[in-house]
Amino acid sequence: MWLTFYNLICVHVGLGLSLLFLLIASTWTYWIWRKRKSMKLKEKFSHENGGLMLQQKLRYHRGDAFKIFTIEELERATNNYNANTVFTRGVLPNNRIVAIKKSKLVEVSQIEQFINELDILSRIATEIAEVIAYLHSATSMPIFHRDIKSANTLLDNNFTAKVFDFGVSRLVPIDHTQITTLVQGTWGYLDPECFQTGKLTDKSDVYSFAVVLVELLTGEKPLCLNKT
């Protein structure tokens, strides 16, 4: 009788362990299947939305600071796209504030246009920034341009940016970080602090460049007198 009872317990324990193993194996298999399915869907959506083209752009600009963010990272950065606009203010995990542009285009030709547009705009912005950095730190005497704006930026056939019009620029002694001068520049791009104090610093050009960046992203002029 005890042997029969012991055998019965062994059978039940064996069945229980077998069912537990089967449940774990089934759950693991289902999880792997779901993960592979999700990866295939992501690859499909990436291909349909210009992912391959974007990867090629990134390889071309391998030396630059480009990064592809996941949907989850973008949702966290924008608080689940809380603003119903083309541009959304986002905060990255390193607390860096960025502007995130959303594409609502669905046709392949429009997707390619969207990616090309961002690529060209990023190159233009980078080249203008490099010019400003060169003027401020790579010349024998620092040069403050004083009138950085989109109208003073020329583009060649390859969309390479050239900054010109140094008519109001100033040479700055190496041992100086600022100079006091008459306020000159263009409304909308003019550094408010320089306008109020008459003190010109390298940050004045940086402010004007920031206005140009907003103009590149939005397509809007810094001042529009026709709007109410």
NORTA-V534441 format. One record per pair of residues at least 12 apart in sequence whose C-alpha atoms are under 8 Angstrom apart, sorted by the first residue. I is the first residue (numbers start at 1). J is the second residue. Records with the same first field share a line. If there is no record, write none. Layout:
BEGIN
I=J / J
END
This chain:
BEGIN
48=108
49=106 / 108 / 111
50=108 / 111 / 112 / 115
53=112 / 115
54=115
57=119
73=92
74=90
77=90 / 91 / 92 / 93
78=90 / 91
86=101 / 102 / 103
87=99 / 100 / 101 / 102
88=100 / 101 / 102
120=159
121=216 / 217
123=160
124=159 / 160 / 161
125=213
127=160 / 161 / 162
128=161 / 162 / 163 / 209
129=209
131=163
132=145 / 205 / 206
136=202
141=171 / 172 / 173 / 174
142=171 / 172 / 173 / 174
143=169 / 170 / 171 / 172
144=169 / 170 / 171 / 172 / 201 / 202 / 205
145=166 / 168 / 169 / 170 / 205
146=168 / 169 / 170 / 184 / 185 / 204 / 205
147=166 / 168 / 169 / 184 / 185 / 186 / 189 / 190 / 205 / 208
148=163 / 189 / 205 / 208 / 209 / 212
149=186 / 189 / 208 / 209 / 211 / 212
150=212
152=164 / 165
168=184 / 185
177=201 / 202
178=199 / 200 / 201 / 202
179=199 / 200 / 201
180=198 / 199 / 200
181=198 / 199 / 200
182=198
183=195 / 198
187=223
188=211 / 222 / 223
189=207 / 208 / 209 / 211 / 212 / 222
190=204 / 207 / 208
191=204 / 205 / 207 / 208
END
